[in-house]
Amino acid sequence: MQFYGFISNSHTAGLVSPDGSVDWLAFPRFDSPAVFAKILGTVENGYFRVYPDVDDAESSQEYIEDTNILKTTWRSAKGSATVYDYLTVGRPELRRLIRSDLPMIVELRPRFRYGLVQAAPTSVRAGAIFRNPLEREGLVFAINALHREVVDELEVHLNQGTWHLPPGHYELIAQYVADDEDRLIEAADAIAEQMADLVEDIESEPVNFALRQNVAFWRHSMTHLPPYHGPYRNAYRRSLLVLYGLTYQTNGAIIAAPTTSLPETIGETRQWDYRYAWVRDGSYAAEALLMAGDHVGSRRFLDFMLNCIDLQGKPFDAPFFHVDGTLIRGEHSLEWLSGYKNSVPCREGNAATRQLQLDIEGDFLWTVWRYYDLTHDTEFLNFYWHRIRLLVHWVERNHHNKDASLWEFREQDDYYTHSQLMCWVALAYGSKMAEALGEQVQAEHWKKTADKIRQRIDSDAYNNELGSYTQAFHGQAVDAALLVMPLYGYCAPDDPRFLGTLKQIENQLVSEHWVYRYASDMLGSATHPFVLATFWLARVYVRLGRMADSRRLVKGILQYRTELGLLGEHADQSTGEPHGNFPQGFSHLGLIMTLVEITQHQSAPVQ
């Protein structure tokens, strides 16, 4: 199905509709206020559209191979047009390269503060400056063409943010500037000078020098990886590119998704801001990069998180951070936005920052262990040992508390089995790391604590009547998070207790290739399946040798990717339309992990 295309420069990201409209873009960072927020409201909330001035044009989209650069093509009886969209690596800048034998219309209508503040436009040669009248920021816009006189003679309606382009080759540049009035003017002059040098380049190549450099950036990210010989190669590589597009280039932080407030369920209130670096989501993503052979990318995230640790209190003072490592303070509604398909409220920030989530230290320490186990990077382990030890000590002292779980339940703290499992992971693999560094006394002490947590899980989280572990201690319900028990080595996949749990999950939460994360929560029934949970189940099937079932689940999910190969957090089980913030890192990292494990199983020697 057609849906939004995702573009990124590993500092921020945008969504481009099939009709050539950039309907979401935050500048200068992923977690900054958006300058185009139409996706959460109307045209009054900001967008940037380029499209042919004909009635019969039909569009299609594809990525330039192995990049996060989008190509939109229109075809009509009168000719065709192509627009290449990319965010410039190293700059807060969007570029749109046009090759058209049709007349084109450009509509540029930035609105600052998530569509709240209307821009004040000023005309400059070959473009305009759009100022935020309330802040020292603005958007500099310029049009480049082969013949400068064409630009000077364009039909322009500045107050409407509209330009009419005759057939030809053009480059549109929209650069964000945040400083002062002089800086905006300097940026406009600098772009004009740069564009004068690019005139010949526009005509001489299908894509110009700037675009070629950005293509090379993304392809280099992919070429240093080991060859992948498993199934669904294109889906695998697209998922890696999504993770790279969600990585903050400055420090290796990985965000959960590039958007806020795209709803899990249309017309309800399940919408959140995901533009932050979650300890959990990032740890999962770093493990996926590690399994794909990108040890550097994985370690960069580990470095980032280890440098976010608070040495005085809870080491991870919140479940997630801004991309620069600072804490997020609360959540508020963007009340002027009508919401995606009228789903409100739209939110900035995330109130879950105040929750206790006991699983996150285990999520992170598992990936640290996996990194060490694969690379034997003792220098890394020694360098960060003081901070790693703080994490394990904190879990040892606090694992007996109730928490909000990985599902971030609000006002429903309990002893959740998955959270306790991840406390066991923190102590068990902390023990292994201590042993690797020769700290035998510490290793044995942590192992004993891990054994005590295991005893409590086996006693309080197992329901003998159901023959299953349950979502919470002394509970009746199951959730999909129980599927990870064998994935972290807590038990064998064919352990009778886990097989009973798997049977309950299959009976209650699985429908064909869809897996629901749970039956209900504080907001009511869970309407749509959770894509990552399908991949958890597929990975369990690999471990059980049920390869046909694992492949069936993967094939089923891949049929519901968008035309561009992207996945949301949830999916409508009847239409396949992605729901939730988009594209979702969880879903793409789950696909990577599953395909790697299927491939490893296929290549394993017969015993």
N, C-alpha and C positions, 0 to 999 in steps of 0.2 A: 504494500500500500504506500501511497505517497504521504509523506509527513515532512517535518522540518529537517533541513540539513544542518549539520554541526560544523562550525569552523572555529579554529583556535590558533593562538600564537604562543600557547603555554604561559600566558600571563592573564588573558581573559578569553572569553568565548562568545560566539553569537549563534543565533538560529536564523536560518534563511528558509522562507517558505517556497513551495514549488512555483509560485508565481513571481519569484524574484524579489521578495520583500524581506529585508532584515528586520524582524519583529522583536528580537531580543538582543541586546548588547550592553554590557556594563563596561565602563571605562574608569580607571585604567586597569583594574584587577577584576578577577572573578567575583570577588565579594564587594565590589564598589556599587554605588547606585547606577541604575541603568539609564542610558540616554535614549534607547529605543525599547519601549515596554508595551508595544501594541498587543503582544501575545497575551498580556494580562488585562487588556482593556479594549480600547478602540483606537482608531487612527489619531485621536487627540492625545494619545499617550506616547507617540513617537514611533517613527519607522523610517526606512530608507529603501524605496522600491525602484527598480529599474526594469522596464518591460517594453515590448514593441508597441508602436502606435498603429496596430492593426486589430481587426476584430476576430480573425480566425486562427490566431497563433495558439499552438498547443505546446506545452513545456515538458521537458524531462530533465532529470538531474543525475549526475554521477560525480564521483570523486576522480581527480587526477590520481592515477595509481600510486598507492603507498604514500598518500599525503592526507592532510586535513584541509585540502583546498577544493572548493566546490565548483563544478561546472554546470551551469544551467543553459539549456539550448531550447530555443523556440523555433518551430517550423510552421510556415503558412504557405498558402498558394503564391504569395508574393515574394517569398524568400525566407531567410533564416537569420537568427541572431544568437550569439553566444556571449555569456558573461561568466568570467572567472572571478570568484569571490575568495578573498583570503585576508586574514589578519596578519599584519607584517610582524615577523619575528624581531623582537628587540625594540618595538615601538608601539605606543598606544594608537594604532592606525589601522583603518580598514581600507582596502583597495579593491576596486571593481574594474576589471579589464574587459572592455567591450569590443567584440568583432561582429559587425552587423551590416547586412545589406537592406535592412529595414529602418525606418525612422524609429527613434527610441524616446521614451519619456522617463525622466528622472524626477522622483519625488523624494526630497530629503527634508524631513520634519523632526529634528531632534527635540526632545523634551527632557529636561533635567530632573533629577530626583524622582526617578521611576514614573516619569510622565506628568509630574505635578507642575513643573515650572516651564512655561513657554519661553523658547529662545528668542533673543533679540537679534535679528539678522542685519548684517552690514555688507554691502556689495564690495568686492575687490575684483581686480582683473582676473578673469578665468574662474571665478568662484565666489565665495562668501565666507564671512566669519559669523558663526552663531554663538552669541554670548549668553551665559547664564546671568541674568540681571541681579541675582541675589548672592552670587559667589564669584570668586576669581577663577573661573573656568570657562571653557568654550570649545567649540568644534570648528576647526578650519577646514573648509571644503574647496577643492580645486578640480578643474577639468583640464585634462591634457588631450591634445589632438595633433595629428600630423601637420596640419596647416593652422597656424595661430590665428589667422583671420577668421577661421570657422568658429573658434571659441568666442572671439570678439563679437560675432554677429548672431550668436545663439538667441533664440527666443527664451526670455527669462521672466518668471513671475516670482520675484524674491519673497514677497510676503506670503505666498503660498508654498514656497520651497520647491518650485517646479522649473525644470529646464527641458527644452525640446531639442533633441539631437538629430541632425540629418544622418542618413546612412554613412558609416565610416568606422574608423578605429579610434577608440578613446580609452583613457585611463582616468578613473575617478578616485580621488584621494580624500578621505575624511580622517583628520588627525585630531586627537583629543589633546588639549593643553590646559594645565592647571597651574597657574602662577599669578599672572597679572595681565593687564591690558597690553603692555609693551611686548610681552612674551607671545601673545596671540598674533600680533602684527609681525613680529620676527618670524614666527612659524609660517605665516602666509607667504612672506617674502622668500623664505628658504625653500618652500615647496615650489614656488614659481620658478626659482632659479634651477632647481633640480629638474623640473619638468621640461625646461627649455633644452636640457641636455639629453632628454629621453625621446625627443621627437623622432629621430631616425629609427630608434629602437622599436617604436610603436609599429612602424610600417614594415620593418625588415624581417620580423619573426612572428610566428603565430602567438607566442607569448614573449613578453619582454624580459629584460635583464632582472628586474626586481622580482618578478614572479618565478623565474628560473632559480634564483637564489633561495627563495622560500620553498620551492619544490625540493631542492637539494637538502635543505635542513631536515625535512620530514623523512626523506629517503635515507639519509644518513642514520637517522634514529632506528631504521629498520634493518639496514645492511650489516650492522655490527652484531646482529643476533644470529645464533646458530640456525642452520636450515631446519625448516619444519616439514616433515614428511607424512603428517597425519591427514585425517579427513577434514573437509571443509576449510581448505587453506585460506580462501578469501575471507571467510568469516573470522577465522583466527587472526589474520593480519589486521582486519578492520577493528577488531576488539582491542588489539594492542595499540593501534593508533588512537582509539578513544582514550585509553589510559594515558598515553603520552599527551593528548590534548587536555586532559584533566590535571596534568602535573604542572605545578608552579615552577617555572624554569629557574627562578632565582635560588631556590633552596631545596627543591625536591618534594615539597608538600604535595599531597594528592587530594583533590576535593572529591566529594561524593557525586556531585552532578553540577552542571553549569547554570542551573536555573533555580528560581524560587517559585513556589505556589502553583506549580502545575499539579492539578488534583489527582489523588488516587481514585476518587469516585466523582464523576461529573455532578455538579450541583450540591455536593456536600461540603464538609469543612475539613476533610483530610488533606490539607496542603501545607507544606513546610518549606523552609529555606535550607537548601542543601549545598550552598556554595562555600562550604567550609571544609577544613581538613579534619575529618573524624579519625580518631585513633583506630577504631575498628575497621572502617571502610578502607583507610589507607594501608593498614596492616595486611588486610586481605589482598589489596591491589599489589603491594610490595611482594607478597608471596607469589602472586601470579607472574609478576615480572621476573622474579627469581627462577620460577619453573620454566619460563620462556627463554632463560639464558641471559637475562639482563641483570647481572650482578651489580653493576654500577647504579642503575636506576633504583634497584631495591635498596641498596645501601644508602643512597641519598635520602630516601624517605626515612630510614632508620636514624640517620644522622639528624634530620630535622626534628623528629619526635624526641630523641634523646636530649636535644638542646632546648626542648620546651619544658623539661622536667623541673618542678618546684622542689628544691632541696629541703624546704622547711616543713611543708605540709603534705597533702596528698600529692604524690609525684605528678600525676596527670590531674591538674586542678579542675579540668572539665573534660567531657567526652570528646570535644572538638575545639578547634582553634581557628582564628583567622589564618589566612595563608602566610602571614608574616610571623606567626607564632604567638600573637597576642590573644588575650581572652575576649570572648564575645559577651557583651553585657545585655542579656535579655532579648526580648522579642516584642515587636509592635506591629500593628496592622497598618497597611497602606490603604486607608479607607477610601481614597479617591479612585481606586482601580475597581472596575466591575468584575474582574476575575476571568480566567480562561473559561469560556462557555458559561459565564455567570457563576463560577464557583468562588465563593468568598468565605473567609477573609484571605486577602493576599498579605503575606508576611515578610518582614525583614528581620533578620536575627532568628534565634531559636531558643525557646524557653528551656529546652532540654539541657542547656548548658549548666543548669543548677541541679540536675539529677545526679544521684549516685548510680553508676553503672559498673558493676563489679567485674564484668567480663573483659573490659578493655585492656587491663594490664596483661591478662592471659593472651588475648588476641595478639598484642604487640610482642610479648616475650616468645610466643611460639614462632613468630616470623624471625625474630633475632636468632633463635635456636636454629631454625631452618637455614638461615643465611650462614651461620657458623658451620653447621653440619655439612653444607655443600661446598663451602669455600675454604674451610679450615683457616679462616682469617683471625688468628689468635691476637694479632696486633689490635684489631678492631675490638675484640672482646676485652682485652686488657685495658685499652684506652677508656672504654665506657663502663668498666666493671663497677665503679662506685655508684653510678646511676642505675645500672641494671640491678644491683644489690638492693638499692632503695626501693625499687619497684616490687621485688620479691618480698622484702621485709614488710612493706605496707600491706600486701595481700595476706601475708601470714597473720598480721594483727587485726585485719578487718574482714576476713572472709565470712565471719559469722553474722554479718549484718544483712538486712533485707535491702533490695535495690529495685530499680525500675526495669531491669532487663535490657537485652539488646533491642527489644521492640519499643523501648522508651515509653512505657505505659505511664500515663500521668495520674497521680493520686492512687496508684495501685501497687505500691511497693510490697514485695513478698520474697520468699526464698525460692527464686527461680532456678530450676535445675541447670539450665544452660549457664547461668552466671556462676553457679557453684562448680560446674564442670570446668569453666575457664579459670577459676581460682586454683583448681587442681592442676590445670595446665601450667599456670604460672609457677607453682611450687615444684612440680615434677620436672619441668624442663629448666627451671632455675637451678635445680639440683644437678642436672646434667652439665650445665654450663660451669657451675662451681667445680664439679669433678674435672672438667676439661682444663681448668686453671690450677688444678692441684689442691683445691681447698676442700679436702675430704670431710673435715668436721662439719663445715657449713653444708656441704652436699648431703650428708647423712641426716642432718637436722631438718632440712627442707623436705627431704624424701619422707621422713616420718610424718611431717605435717600434711604432706600430700596424701599419705595413706589414711590419715584421720578424715580428711575431706572425702576421700573415696568411700570410706565406711559410712559416712553420714549420707552421701548420695544414695548408696545402695540400700540404706535403711529407710530413709525418709522420702526419696523420690521415686521409689518403685512401688507400684500398686499391685499387690498379689492377685486381687480379683480380676483386674484387667490383664494381668500378665505383661505389664508395660511400665516403663518409666513415664512420668507425667511432667507437664509443663512446670509445675511448682510442687514443693514438698507437700505430701499428704493430699494431693489433688486428684482430679478425675480426668481433666482434659490433657490432650497432647498438643505439641506444636512442632513445627518443622525444624526448629533449632536442635531438637533431639537427634536429628540425622547426623550431626557432626560428631557424635560420640566416637565412632570408629575412625573418623577422619583425623582426629587428634591423638589417636592411639590409646584412648581410655579403655576401650574394649575391642575384642576381635569382632569383625563384622558378622561372624556366625555365632557369636555368643547368644545363648538361648534368650536371655533377657532383652538383648537388643533386637533379636529377630521378632520377639513379641511386640516390641515398641514399633518396629518397622511395619508390622501387620496392622497395628492400630492407625498409624499415619496413612498407610495405603487405603485403609477403609474409610477414614474420616476426612482426609485432607487432599487426596489425589483424585483428579478427574482427567482421564486420558494422559496427556503430557503436561497438564497443569498441576501445580502444587500450591496450596494455600498455606500461608505461614501459621495461621491458627483459625479457629472458627469465629471468634468474636473478641472485642476488646471494649474499652471504655466508651467508644463512639458507636458501638453496635456491631453488626455482622461484618466480617471481612468479605467485601463484594468481589474483589478481583484476586487472581492468583499472583504469587510473588515469584518473579522469574528466577532469582538466585536459588530459591528452594528447589526448583526443578533440577538445577545443576548439582545441588547437594545430593539429591536422590540419585541422580545419574552416577555420581562418584561412588556412592554406596554400592550401587549395582556393579560397578567395575570391580570393587573389592570382593564382591560375592561371586564374581565370575558370570554374572547375568549380563553379558555383553549386548545381547540383542535388545534387552530392555533399556540399557543405557543409551544405545544408539537411537532407539525409538524416541526417547525423551528429547535428545538433542535435535533430531530431525524435526520433531514436532514444534519445538520452540523456534528453530530457524525458519520455518515456514511463515512465522509471524513477525519476522524482522521487517523494518520499513524497506522501501525501494532502495535506500542507500545503505542497508545492512546494519541499522541501528536498533537498539533495544531500550525500552523504558524500564522503570522499576517494576511496574505491574503491566498487565495486558488484559484487554477485554476478551474474554474467552470465546465470544461469538464472532467478533469482528477482527480481533487481533490488534486493534488500535492501542498504541502505547499510552499508559497512564502513569501519573507521577512525574517527578522531575526527569529531564531528558537531555541527552542520553544518560543512562544510569551506569555508574562505574561498577556497582555490585553485579549487574547482569552480565556485563562484558568480561569482568574478571572471572565470573563463574564459568563462562563459556571457555575461556583460556584454560583454566585449571582442568575442566572436564576433558577437553580435547587432548591436552598433554597426557593425562592419565590413561585415556583410551589408547593413545599412541604408544605409551610405555608398555601397556599390557600386551598390545599386539606384537611388540618387538622383544618382549621378554622371552628368554630361552625356556623351552619345555622342560619341566622337572622330571 
